[in-house]
Amino acid sequence: MSNPPDRGFSRRSFLKGSAAASVATTGLGAAATAAPAGPITFGPGTHELALLVNGKERKVTVETRTTLLDALRDGLDLTGAKKICDRGACGGCTVLMNGEPITSCLTLALDAQGQALQTVESLADGDTPHPLVQNFVACDAMQCGFCTPGMVMSSYACLQRRGKPTEAQMRHDLSGNLCRCGTYGRVMEAIARTAAGGGK
């Protein structure tokens, strides 16, 4: 039985050549492109942060695990945002980050660096409260008051986003805020009155 003719190219030589080419190409590509910058990391211990809160830069010292809620309340003495459920279920800790409502109990203080933060304390001009706050009082939307700061901030964001929101839009924008007194109708009345220019 005769041997098959020598074709000059075997499966083994093909695989060896492919592997060598792959290594060479990978090496060239790695040299040509710079490694991307990694994320900023923080080790254990405390760190001083500069947070932009209500238009002012505030310094606060926190651990890496400190939430924004705790940084605001314990570090900056801004106690308007309430620590109620501490798991993002009730909305009592709502503040605005770049104009959007967030649950500050689920946000790390480290992640708030470089962001524009707004708390319920900002809704006053000296001793004069914002019209929305006045309308919460006028419409008896406060009840026990426990959820009020977070509810006010979500309502404020709703007004800023929509101008004159419909009832359906109000329901949507307030859906993350729990009122144990069930005062949602009066809250929406306060929003509508503010949108119409009342309470100024």
N, C-alpha and C positions, 0 to 999 in steps of 0.2 A: 504494500500500500504506500503510495508516494506521499511525501509531506506536502502540506498546502503551500502554495507559492508565498514567498516573503513579500508582504505588502509595504514594508518599511514603516508602518505606523500601527502600534498596538493600543488596546484599551488602557493598559497600564501607563504607557507613555503619555496618552491623552490626559488621564487624570492627574498625573504628576505635573504636566504643563499647566493645566487649569489651576491647580492649587498654587503653583508658583506665581502665576499671573495675578491671581486674586490677592495674594500677600503683597505683591509689588504695588498693585493699584490702591489697596487700602493704605499702605504706607505713604504713597504720594498724596492721597486725599487728606490724610490726617495732618500732613505737613503743610498742605495748602490752606486749610481752614483752621482759624484760631478756635480754641476751646471756648464755648459760651460761658459767660460769667455766671457763677452759681448764686443762689439766693443768699440774702443776708441772714446769717445765723447768730443766735444768741446762746451763750452757755448758761449754766446754772448760776443762781445768785440774783442780785437785783440790777436793774438797768434804769438809767434816767432817760425818759422820753420827752419830746416836745410835741404836745398835741394842740391842734388848732381848734379851740372850743369857743363857740359864740363869737367868732371874729378875733379872738385873742390867742396868742401862743401861751400855753401853760406848760410848765415843767412838772413832771410827776415821776416818782421812782416806783417801779413795779418789778415783780418777778415775771418770768416768762409765762407762767400760767395765769397771771392776773387778767380777769375779764375787764372789758371797757367799763362795765357797770360798776365794778368795785373800784376801778381807778377814778371814776368820776365821783363816786360817793365818798370813798375813804381817803383818796389822795388829793382831790380838788375841792371837797366839801360842796359838791353840787348834788344835793340829795333829792332833786325833783324826780328823777327816774327811780322807780320803786323796785326793790328786790322782793318779789312775791313768790313766783313758782321756781325761779332760777333754772328753768329748762326751756325757755322760749315758747311756752304754751299760752301765756296770758296777755302778753303785750304791755304789761305795766312798766317795763323798763325801756319802752320805745324812745329812741332818739333819732335824729336825722343824720345821715352820713352822705355828704354831697347831695343833699336834698331828698334822699330816699330814706324812708323809715326802716330801721333795723332793730332787732332785739339785742340790746347791749349786753345781756347776760350770756349770750352765745358768741360774742365777738371778743377776741383777744385784744387787749390794749395795744400790743405790739402791732397788730394789723391796722390800727387806726392812725398810725403815723402818716403824715402827709395828706390826710383826708380832712375835709371841712365838716366839723361836728356842730350840731345844734341841739341844745337841750331846752326843756320847758322854761328854764330861767331866762332865756332870751326873749320870751314873749311879753316883754314889758318895757316901757320907756320911762325909766325912773319909777315913780309910784303909779304910773298909768298903765294898766294892763292892755294887752292887744285886744282888738274888738272881738276876736274869737273867744278869748277868755271871759270877756264881759258877757258875751251871749251864752256861754256855758252857765253863768250865774243867772242871767235873766230867764233862761229856759229851764232852770232847775235840772240841768244835765249832770250835776256833780254827785248827788245822792251821798253815799258814804265817803266818796272822794279817793278811795284806795286806787282805783284804776285811772283816775282823772288825768294825771300828767301824761301817761302813755296815750290815752284816748285823745287828748288835746293835740299831741304831736302828730298822730296819725291823721287827725282831722285837718290840721294845718297843712300837712303834706298833700292831702286830697285837694284842698283849696288852691295850693300853689300849682299843682299839676293840672287841675281841670277848670279853674276859674269859677264856673257855676255848675257844679256837679249835679247829675240826676240822682234820684233816690237809689237806683241800681248801682251807680258808680260809688255812691257813699257806702252802700252795703259791702261792695267789693273791697274798698279801701280800708274799711274798719274791720274786716273779717279776722284780722289777726289780734284784735283786742277784745278781751273778755270783760264784760261788766256783770258782776254778780248781782247787782241790783236790777238788771234788765232795763237800763235807761236808754237803750239805743234810739228809740224814737225821738227823745228829747235831744240827744246828741246830734242827730241828723237835722233837727229843727234849728239847733244852734249853728250848724254849718250853713244851712240854707239862709238863715238870717244874716250871717256874716257875708256870704256871697252876694246878697242883695244890698249890702252897704249898711245894714243895721248895726247898732252898738258902737258907732264911732262918736 
